Each structure stands twice: as C-alpha cells, then as structure tokens.
Amino acid sequence: MSKIKLLLDVVSDMRSLADSIQAVADAMAGNEPVEAKEPTTPVKKTCAKEKGNHSGGSQSKTR
C-alpha cells in the first residue's frame, strides 16, 4: 500500500475521532442528546508492534 494511501487513512481516522470527541463534549455540555452513529468508514486497528522485528517487549535480567 502506498504511503499516500496510508496517510489518507490516517486523516480519515482522525476526522472520525474528532467527530466522536465533539459528540462527547456536546453531551457533557448538555447541548443536546447524542445519538450513537456508525462510523462512515471502517476503522483499521494497527499496532506499531506489527511492523518490524520486535520481540514483544524489553525484559531486564538481573543476576
């Protein structure tokens, strides 16, 4: 997948997150009831550990 496509996916995810944060802020301010709505685009969950050769954490050994 190209870097531009990945960047556009990040932008889409950030817009979705911003909408969710705004909905929570509006609900907390008591503006109006917030209705749960489905995200317009499917959200892919990725983890930095999936990329590269990462052993899964640092472990210190004391002797």
C-alpha positions, -999 to +999 in steps of 0.1 A: +000+000+000+014+034-009+024+059+018-002+084+004-030+059+009-019+052+044-017+089+051-053+094+037-064+065+060-049+083+090-067+115+080-100+097+078-095+081+112-086+114+127-118+130+114-138+102+128-120+106+162-127+144+161-164+137+155-165+114+184-147+138+207-171+166+197-201+144+204-188+136+239-181+173+245-216+183+234-231+156+256-211+168+286-220+204+280-257+193+279-263+208+245-285+180+231-287+142+234-261+124+214-272+096+192-248+067+185-240+065+149-220+041+129-186+052+116-187+061+079-155+042+072-143+010+088-115+017+113-085-005+110-067-011+142-030-013+138-002-016+163+034-005+159+045-039+171+031-055+140+057-038+119+094-047+120+111-074+141+100-066+176+104-092+202+074-081+222+089-060+250+120-054+269+129-078+296+157-070+321+176-098+336+192-093+369+217-118+383 
